[in-house]
Structure formats: structure tokens, C-alpha cells
Amino acid sequence: MQDTLMSIQVLPKTPNGEDVIPYVDEAISIIKQSGLKFRVSPLETTVQGTMSECLILIQNINDRMVELEVPSVISQVKFYYVPTGITMEDLTAKYD
């Protein structure tokens, strides 16, 4: 059961001061590959899954940033956990 909404903003320090957007695009690619439902917003991406899936996803994103040789990365993360289940639509349906 999907019991967690997670929003993540990845802020990599780029190796040579390049634009961060290609690195953010790579993070979003990792999210897509996870198979979890997600929604990209201007400042963060929200993912829907289980708490375990979300935590593994954060690790995978940070591992990929290391592979891309970023000196450091800040991952700002928010969780909304509902043991009985939650979806993005539960919170946004009236706005969609």
C-alpha cells in the first residue's frame, strides 16, 4: 500500500561550476526509472510510494550524483506518512 508522499529537491554542487539543470534532470530520470508515481514541480518533485521505496529512491539519487562526480549534494526531503494510505490526488484533487 502506498503510504507515503515524498517531495525532494536535489541541489548538487557541480564539479566545475556548471549549470545544475542536467544533474537535476538526471535525478528526475532516476525517479522515472523507479516506477513510482511522481509529479515534477518547478522547485521539487513529489513521489508517491511506500516509505521504504522513497528512502531507497533518495539513496539511488545520491549514489547517481556521486557517479557523476559531484563534490557534494543537498537533498531536501519532506515526507507525509499515512499508514492507511495516501495519494497525491487526496491532497490536490480540488485544484486539478
C-alpha positions in Angstrom: 0.0 0.0 0.0 1.3 3.5 -0.8 1.5 5.2 2.5 4.0 8.0 1.8 4.2 11.2 -0.2 7.8 12.5 -0.5 8.9 15.7 -2.0 12.5 16.0 -2.9 14.7 18.9 -4.1 18.2 17.9 -5.2 20.8 20.6 -5.1 24.1 19.3 -6.4 27.4 21.2 -6.2 28.6 20.7 -9.8 32.2 19.7 -10.4 33.3 22.7 -12.4 30.5 25.2 -11.6 28.3 24.1 -14.5 24.6 24.6 -14.6 22.8 22.2 -12.2 19.9 21.5 -14.5 21.5 18.5 -16.3 22.1 17.0 -12.9 18.5 17.7 -11.7 17.3 16.1 -15.0 19.4 13.0 -14.1 17.8 12.9 -10.7 14.3 13.0 -12.3 15.4 10.2 -14.6 16.2 8.1 -11.6 12.8 8.9 -10.2 11.2 7.8 -13.6 13.2 4.6 -13.6 11.8 3.8 -10.1 8.4 3.1 -11.5 6.8 5.2 -8.7 4.1 7.7 -9.5 5.6 11.3 -9.4 4.9 14.9 -10.3 7.6 17.4 -11.3 7.0 20.9 -10.0 9.2 24.0 -10.5 11.1 23.6 -7.2 10.7 20.0 -6.2 9.4 16.6 -7.3 6.7 14.7 -5.4 6.8 10.9 -5.3 4.1 8.5 -4.1 5.0 5.1 -2.7 5.9 3.3 0.5 8.3 4.8 3.0 10.9 2.1 2.1 10.6 2.8 -1.6 11.0 6.5 -1.0 14.1 6.0 1.2 15.7 3.7 -1.3 15.0 6.3 -4.1 16.8 9.0 -2.1 19.8 6.7 -1.8 19.7 5.9 -5.5 19.6 9.6 -6.5 22.5 10.4 -4.2 24.5 7.4 -5.5 24.0 8.7 -9.1 25.2 12.1 -8.1 28.4 10.5 -6.7 28.8 8.6 -10.0 28.5 11.9 -11.8 31.4 13.2 -9.6 29.6 16.0 -7.9 31.6 17.2 -4.9 28.5 17.3 -2.7 24.7 17.2 -2.9 22.0 18.6 -0.7 18.8 16.6 -0.8 15.9 18.5 0.8 13.2 16.0 1.6 9.7 16.2 3.0 7.6 13.2 4.0 3.8 12.8 4.5 3.2 9.4 6.0 -0.3 8.0 6.4 -0.3 4.3 7.5 -3.8 3.7 6.0 -2.7 5.1 2.6 -2.3 8.4 0.8 -2.2 9.6 -2.8 -1.2 12.9 -4.4 -4.8 13.2 -5.6 -6.0 13.0 -2.0 -4.4 16.4 -1.4 -4.7 18.0 -4.8 -7.9 16.9 -6.5 -9.7 20.1 -5.7 -7.0 22.0 -7.6 -6.5 19.8 -10.6 
